[in-house]
Amino acid sequence: MRERIEKQVLHPYLRQYIVSPVIDEDKILILVSILDKIELSPREKDTFIIAIMLMQVALDTHDLVSVKLTDESSMKVRQLTVLAGDYYSGLYYKYLAGIGDIRMIRQLSESVKNINEHKVFVYHKDPNSIEGLMNSMKVIEFSLFGALLEYGGATYWKELISNLLLVKRLHSEMKQFKEKGRSFVFDALEKIIFAKKTQEKSTEQKNHLLSVCERYIEYAESIIEKEIHKFPQINTCLKQRMQKVLSVQHSGAKTLAEEGY
């Protein structure tokens, strides 16, 4: 399935100028696992998986658009990144139109709207609480999958999948913050926690931000561990992957000082 999606998104011209999109295999596995429990034809299942992953790639690509332009080359990359996101969105609509399922199209369109609204909220309106920020991140990560669960009458998966996706995203944000000193989530966290924004955060401030993020990861993990036991029918691949995601936090939670930053 990954190869089929890559075949759609790896446009030769775009690859010369922008970073090739990352196809999240965990998300494909989640979609396959959900659709295993929904009565649809093999063609419909394949179409939904490819369409949802194309929209995920489109959303992720638009997130890469830089607002800071330093030269003409940067402007070209920015324009091509926007066009690439639009191109992937177009492929998404093409796939969905092929099966003509109006109800699914509407539910996915609503989920995309929710994702964009919460991204704007985090980017520009500054969440006034950490809880509000984490709720927005959960909406951003889960909405496409929530639309599929709603469509298939399988909303009992919600707590498990939404918290799994949140944990994955927060791990990714922590990694980026440690490597680059900033990230989408940590920029928002900084605004909430520290009243005065500084150009350079102290190691103590950075470690405090990391510890806050770790607490939310641990809370989400506790929900995942509780929910897993409610689903004895979860396929082995998904269960193993969940256990691997959960093990990341326990083996890798270190402060910046411990890691030598």
N, C-alpha and C positions, 0 to 999 in steps of 0.2 A: 504493500500500500504506500509506503514512504516513497518508493521509486516512482510510482504513478503520480504522486503529488509533485515530486521534484521535477519530473518531466514537464509539468505544467508551468512551474514558476521559474525554472532556470533559463531565462531568456538570454541568448548569446550576447546581444548588444548590451543589455543591462549589466551583465556580469563583468563587462570591461570597466565599469565605472562605480558600481555600488557593491556593497557586501552581499554575498548570496544569502538569501533568507534561511533561517534555521527552522527545520521541521522538527517539532517536538514529538518524539516517538512516544513519550508517556501519554500525551494527549490523544494520539492515534489509538493507543491501547485502551484508554478510557472510553473513547467513542465506540470502539469495537465491542467492549464489554457491555456498555449500555445497550447497544443495538442487538446484542445476542438475546436480550430479554424482551425485545419488541418485535411484534409480528409484521415484518416487511419483506418484500422480495429482495433477493441478493443485489439486484440492480439498484433498488432504492437505498439499501444500506450503504453500498459503495458510493452512491451519489451524495448522500448526506455526509459521509466521512470526508470525502474530497472537498465538498463545498464548504463545510465548516472549517476545515484546515486552511483552505484558500483564504477565507475571511480572516482567520487568525493571523495568517502571514501578512495580509493587507494591513490589518491593524498594527501589527508589530513593525511593519515597514514604515508606516506613517509616523510611528513613535521615534524613528531614527532621524527625522527631518530636523536639521539644525537651524536655530534662529540666529546664530552668530556666523556671519559670512565674512571671510577675510580677504577673498580674492575672487576673480572671475571663475576659476576652477571650482571653488567651493559653491558658487552659485549654480554651476552646471550640475554638480553632484546633488545639490538640494532639489533642483527641478526634476532630475531623473528619479530621485527617491520618491518624490510626490507622485510622479507618473507611474512608477513601479507599483506603488500602493494602489493607485487607481486601476492599473492593469489587473492586479490580482483580484480586486473587488469585482471587476468586470467578468473575470473567469468564474467567480463565485456565483454571480447572477445567471451566467450562462448555464452552469451545471444545474442550478435549481430550476430554471425555466424548462430544462429538458424533461423533467418529470411532472411539471405543472401542479405541484402540491401547494395550493394557495395558503392553506393553514400553516404549513411549515414555513413558507416564505414570510408570512406575517409575523410569526413568533420569532424567527431569526432576525428580522428587521427591527423588531422591538428590542431585542437583546443588544443589537449593535448600537441602537440609540441610547440605551442605558449605559453601555460601556463608554461611549463618547461623552455623555453627560458627566459621568463620574471622573473621567480623566480631566475634563475641564475644571471640575470642582477641586480636584487635587492640585492641578497646575496653577489655577488663577484665583480661586476663591478661598484658599487656605482653610482646610478643615480646622475647626476650633477644638478638637479633641483627638487623642490618639485612637480612641475607639471609632470615631467617625472616619478617620483615615483608613483603618484596617477594614472597616465595613465596605468602604469604597473600593479597596484593593480586592476584596472578595468578589464584589460585583463585577469588576473589570476582568478578573480571571475566570469567573464561573458562568457568566451570563449566556455565552454560546451553548454551553453544555446544559445549562438550566432550561434553555428553549427546547432542546432535544428531550430532556426528561419530562417536561410538561407535555410535549407532543405525544410521547409514548406512554403517558400515564405512569411514569416511574419516578415520581418525585421523592420517593423514599430513599433514593440515592443522594439526595441533596447535601446533607450534613457531611457525609463521607467524602464526596467528590469536591465540594467547595473548600473544605479544610485542607484536603490534599493539595489542591491547586494553589491555595494561599501559602502553604508551607514551601512548596517549590518556588514560588515567586519571591518569598522573603529570603530564602537561601540565596537566590540569584542576586537580590538587591544587596545583601550583606557582602557577597563576594565582590560586587562592583564597587561598593563603598570602601572596602579594604584596599582595593587595587587603585582606585581613582580619587578617593576622598569625597565622592558625592554619588548620588543616584536619585532616581525619581522618588522613591519612598523616603530616603534619608533626608533629602532636601525638604520635604514636607514635614518630617519629624522634627527637624531642626527648628523650623518656624514655630511649631507648636510648643516645643520644650524650652527653647532659649528665646527669651523676649528680645534680646539684642542680637541681630545677625552679624557675625564677624567673618572676615575674609578667610582667616585661618583658625580652625578649631584646635583646641588643646587636645592632647592624648586623652586626658580625663574626660573631656566632653565627648570625644569620639567613642570611647569605651562605654559611656553612659548611653549613647544612642544605640550602640550594639546590644547592650544588655536589655534595653526596652524591646528591641526587635526579637531577641532571643526568648523573652518572656511570652510574647505573642505566638512565636513558633511552638513553644512548649505547650501552651494552652490548646492550640489547634491540633497538635499531635495527640494530646490526651483525648480529644474528641474522636480523632481517627481511630485510635486504639479501641475505644469503646464501640464505635460504629462497625468496625471490622467483624466483631463477634455476632453482629446481627445478620451478616451475609455469608452463611456457610457455603453458599453456591457461587461465590466470587471465583472467577477462573484463576488458575494457579499463577499465570504470568502476571496478572494485575496484583495479586496478593504479594508475590515476591518483590515486585517493583515498589509497592507501598512500604514494605519492610525495609527496603534499601533506602528509600527517601527518609524514613524515620530514623535510620541509623546514622545519617549524615550529621544531624544535629548533635547526637551523643558523642560522636567521635571527633567533631570539628569545631566545637564551641570554644574558641580561644580569643583572648583580648588582643588588641593591636600590639601591646607591649610584649606579650608572650610570643607573637609571631614575628617580632623584630621590626615593626613599622615605626 
